[in-house]
């Protein structure tokens, strides 16, 4: 993968952590098997990208790309793999199986702004090396429970990759420019605080988990609520 730097600020900005700035790479939401909820996004006017399988991790997805990030609908496709020794520390099985009642169904995955950054991850984390990820690539998973989003740092991802993969949507939206998480419990993990301080995410307390996603700085000022199919509100 090419390593090309960016001088821009993504998703309402990025912040400097010991020389490192981070920005949103993609977000995921736990969905029903096969992610039939994706049809709501297609009807809204999004172009669906290629789906993907995660061998060894026991998950699969449907994806919607933008010029700076991606939305992923994720489900467990193989319970044994999702609960295996290699995968269980991710808590993906618990997050997915409890997505309706207890767990936060979201994951927030970030990347460095500057491709020259070779510093440690911006938050306390552990290294996850799923079998589908080629060596020497590694994910850094933030230390947090399933009451918070899953926090993931992807040191190998770049905005350029999202730009090159982007296909225009029929609805005309291009970029994710802000995220607002409604959460029933305060977020206390170090990872959550770093992501919030970066400007990638805002939070507020509420009865249920909900993610507000702003596109293109809300130039059209339109709100679309996807509940009960998906815990999303789009603002564009």
N, C-alpha and C positions, 0 to 999 in steps of 0.2 A: 504494500500500500504506500502511495506517495505521502510524504510528510510535508505539508504546505502550511505555513503559519497564517494567522488571521489577526488583523489589527482591530477588528470590529468587536462590539459588545453584543452578546447573544442573550436572548430572553431577559430583557431589562438589565443586562450587564453581567459582569463577572468581577470577581474580587481577587486580590493578590494575596496568596498564602505562601509566605517564605519564597517568593519568586514565581509562584504558580497561579494562573487564572484558570477557572473552570467554567464550562457552559453546558447546557443541556445537549445530550446526544439523542436519547430517546426515552420514552416512558412506556410502561406496560400496564395493562389492567387485566385481572384474571377474568376469564370468560367461560361460558359453558363449552363442553366438548364440541369441537368443530367451529366454535365462535359464530353461531348464527346471528349474534348481535352485530356483526360486521355489516349485515345488510342494511341496518339503520344508517350507517355512515355512507354506504354506497348511495342510498336513496337521498341523503343530504347533498350529495354531489362530490364525493371523494373518489379518486381513482385508487383501486386496490392494487398493491404491489404483489410480488410473488410471496407465497407462504413459505414456511420453513419448518423443519423438524430438528430436534435437538437430541441426537442419539446419545444414550448414556445418562442423560438428564431426565428423560421421560416427559418432555414437554414439546408442544408444537404451537404455531402461531399463524395469525393473519396480520398483514402489515399495511400501513398507510404512510407513505413517505412525504416529506416536505423538504424545502430547500436547505433547511438547517437542522432538521431533527426527524423523528419518526414516532408514530403511535403504533403500538403492538398489542394485539389481543391474544392473550396467552392462556393455554389450558394444559392440564396434565393428560397426556396421551398414553402413558405407561406407568401405572401406579408403582410397580416393583422398582423401576428405574428411579422414579422420583423419590422413593423412600430408601434407596440403596445407601450404603456407607459413603460412596463418593459424592452423593447429592444431598443427603439429609441435613447437613449443616446449613444449607441455603434456606431451609424452611419453606421451600416452594410448595411442598405437599400440604403443609399446614396452612400456608397462606391461601392456596387455591381451594382446599376442601372447606375452610372456614370463611370463605370470602363473603358469604351472605350474613353471617351472624356476628363473628368476632374479629376477624382479621381485616387489616387494611388491604384492599385488593390491588394496590398500585405499587409500581416500582419506578424509581427515578434514577436514570443512568446518565452519568456526566462524563465529560472528556476534557482534556486540557485545551485551552485556547491556542497556546503557542506550542508548535510541534517540537521546539527545542527543549521544552521542559522535560527533564529527566529526574526530577525530584521525587521523593516518596509520595504516596497518595495523600490527598488533602485532609483525610479524616482517618480515624482509627478503623482498621479493617483487617481482613484475613484474605489470603490468596486462594482463589478458586480456579482450578484448571480442568474444566469439563473436557471430556474426550473429543467433542466435536470442534474444539478450538485448537488450531495448529500451534505447535511449539514455535517460538517461546512465549506466545501470547498468554496473558493471564488477566482475569478479572479480580478486582479488589472489592470485597463485599463489606459494607459497613456493619459495625456491631450494633444491632438493634433487634427488637422483638417484632412480632407480626402485627402489633397494634400500630406500628409506624409503617410507612412505605419501606420497601426494600431499597437500600441505597447502594449503588454500584458505580465504581470508578473504572473507566475504560481508557487506559493510558494510550492504547494503540489506535483509537478512533480519531478521525479528523472531520471537520466541517466539509472539506473538499469532497469527501466520499459521498456525503448526503447531497451535495450540490450536483454531483455527476450522476447520481441515481434518480434525481427528481424528475417526475413527469407531471405536467400541468394537470390540475384538478378541474373538472367541469365547473365547479362552483367558483373557481378563480382564486382561492386562498393559496398562499405560498409559504409563509413562515409562522412557526409558533413563537409568539413574542412575550407571553407571560403565562404563569401557572399559579392558581390559587387553590390550596388544599383545605377543604373543610374536614375537620377531624374531631371525633368524640373525646379524645384525650390529648393533653399537651404533649408535644414532642420534646424529648429530653436527650436523645442520643447526640454524641458529638457530630456524627455524620449529618444529622438533620440541621444542626446549627450552622455548620459550614455551608450547606446548600442554601439555607435561608439567607445567610450573610452574603452569599454570592449574588443575590438578586434573582436567582433562577426560580425560586418558589416563595410565595407568601402563604401564610396559614391563618386560619380562624377556627374557633371552636363551634361545633354544631352537633346535631343529634346523630348524623350518619356520615360515612365517608363519601366525599364528593370532590371531583376535580374540575375546576373551571379552567378552560384552555382558551387563551386569547390568541387570535391570529391577526397578523398584519396591523398591529396597533389599533385594532377595532375601528378601522376606517369606515365600515358600514354601520357600526353600532347595532348589530343584530345579535340577539341571544337565542340559542337553540338548546332546549333541555331534552336530553336523550333518556331520561328516566321514564319508565322502570327498566328499560333494556340495558342501558349502560349508565354508570354513575358519573356522567359527563355533562357539563354545560359548556357549549361553544360560544365564544364571543368574537365577532368579526366586524 
